[in-house]
Structure formats: structure tokens, C-alpha cells
Amino acid sequence: MKYQNYIEEAAENKEQIEKLFSRLKKKKPKELDGLFHAAHEKAFDKIDCLECANCCKTTSPIFRDIDIKRISKKLKIGVAEFERTYLRMDEDDFWVLKSSPCAFLEDDNKCGIYDFRPQACTDYPHTDQRKVVQVLDLTQENVKICPAAAKITMEILGKIS
């Protein structure tokens, strides 16, 4: 994968990242959002998701009921059929994909349902949202999968350490 070096660098700094995220949870939300948003913009100036699609290849988003209804309607199938064909209930009682890679991932790494994809896909890797403190645990997991999340985290680590 083109951006594997970002994930490897984050893996090499796992302990420092764990300490960083523990400290970040105590920061003021506005300061934290500003740090993440600036690093997010900088990372996505260099990273093209279509050259990676690691998230789509390895993990499943959570499908909310509203996502399921919207996607089913666009695919012109019933909700029950969509759930039966593509989804399973995970250990936390969330709807997730039955398998990886995503059934909607095309050969060129584009999403076959991009215009009506789940909200979790739209927001991924969640590093530009308001109140990023609420998703720090998720971001720490995403660092293992997403080169952009890894690059963003390493950028913040460099600024705060």
C-alpha cells in the first residue's frame, strides 16, 4: 500500500501515542478540535483515499437504521433483504458488514454507493469533527488502519511532545 509508511511509523510510536491520547482527553475541546482539524487538512493534502481504501478493505462501518433504509431504497431492495444479504449484528448490537472487503468497494477503490453511503463512511476517519475528544478511542484504533489517521496523530504527537 502506497501510504503504509504512515501506519508503520505510528505503530513504532504506539506507547507515545497511547500516552498522547490519554493527555489529550484532558485538553479543552476547542483546543483539541483545532489541533486535529489543522492536522486533518494537512494530511488530506497529501493522501488520496482512492489510492488506499484500507478502511473499506479491512473494517466495517456501523450501519444505522437510517443508513439501511436509504441504501435499501437506492438499491431498490427491501430493508430485510439488504440486512440479510450484506449485514450482521456485531457483539455490541450494531449492524456491520458480513465480510471484508466491503461489498460495495469497486476494483478502482471507488465506492459503488458513494452518494448514499453510511454516515460512518462519510465521517471517516472522524478527525475533522467537532468534539473530537468523543472519538479519541476510535481514532487510536483507526491509526492502525488509516494512513491519514496515523499521519494526523503523528503530526499532533510532534507538536505536543
C-alpha positions, 0 to 999 in steps of 0.5 A: 500500500502506497501510504503504509509508511504512515501506519508503520511509523505510528505503530513504532510510536504506539506507547507515545501515542497511547500516552498522547491520547490519554493527555489529550482527553484532558485538553479543552475541546476547542483546543483539541478540535483545532489541533486535529482539524489543522492536522486533518487538512494537512494530511488530506493534502497529501493522501488520496483515499482512492489510492488506499481504501484500507478502511473499506478493505479491512473494517466495517462501518456501523450501519444505522437504521437510517443508513439501511433504509436509504441504501435499501431504497437506492438499491431498490431492495427491501430493508430485510433483504439488504440486512440479510444479504450484506449485514450482521449484528456485531457483539455490541448490537450494531449492524456491520458488514458480513465480510471484508472487503466491503461489498460495495468497494469497486476494483478502482477503490471507488465506492459503488454507493458513494452518494448514499453511503453510511454516515460512518463512511462519510465521517471517516476517519472522524478527525475533522469533527467537532468534539473530537475528544468523543472519538479519541478511542476510535481514532487510536484504533483507526491509526492502525488502519488509516494512513491519514489517521496515523499521519494526523496523530503523528503530526499532533504527537510532534507538536505536543511532545 
